[in-house]
Amino acid sequence: MTTAPQDRFTHVAARPHEPLRTFHPRRAALGAERRDALDRLWPRWGFSVHDEALGPLPLRASRAPGSADDPAAPAPVQVLDAPALFGRAAPLVLEIGPGMGEATAAMAAADPGRDVLAVEAHLPGIAALLLRLEEAGLTNVRVGHGDALDLVRRRLPEGSLDEVRVFFPDPWPKPRHHKRRLVRPAHVALLRSRLVVGGTLHCATDWPEYAEAMLAALSADPGLANASTRADGFVVPRPAHRPETKFERRGRALGHEVRDLVFRRVA
């Protein structure tokens, strides 16, 4: 049995030799219910991006190419064996930063034919999502602890994903921090390379300036095409398959405008 990661968050803290993190590596207290969820449910549905002692991923040999944003990086020789992880072969979705898992669980329940890798850096969100999976009886979600971009670079081969979801990532509003944003050209190229042709990259944000920056980065990638038919390039209202979360409802009450962007891989 693997060990729950209550005290292992340092594995996703930034180090000088690693890429800049796109999230704040912070600690947060866990209540008794969430500690119990990690202890009971992590061995069943959890995996670690960085530490095999926490929860190893089933791997298979591959000649997958190196990182799209670092062509000089060595190609991974061992990549995720998704059928072994889920117990079946099915289209695979990656959700980066599911937060407390409200949308993740709802979308997985509505789409049982696809499997979901939900990768989160913060333990309260991981525990909350594990509880939602248990309550809903879902079997098509696995919850990863760590930096999702590291998983993409090291363990996901090109053309392995049916969809990538990036809902409400940290906007990093200060200009000097924009280099830490998740949706920027180098990361878009990396994520696009892991999509199947026809697969979708779906982003959402309630930060207007970041929405425009997302649109520019996605539109500039020659391998992606915007699915929106609106002149401004956004999907409004939000797609019906993406449920509105508590966080989103609170933002709307404060006057925040939420914008969705849906792009498909065409090459």
Secondary structure, DSSP 8 states (H G I E B T S, - for coil): -----TT-GGGGS--TTS---SS--------HHHHHHHHHHHHHHEEESS-TTT----EEE------TT-TTS---SEEE-HHHHHTS---EEEEE--TTSHHHHHHHHH-TTSEEEEEES-HHHHHHHHHHHHHHT--SEEEEES-HHHHHHHH--TT-EEEEEEES-----SGGGGGG-SSSHHHHHHHHHHEEEEEEEEEEES-HHHHHHHHHHHHH-TTEEE---STTS-BSS--TTS---HHHHHHHHTT---EEEEEEE--
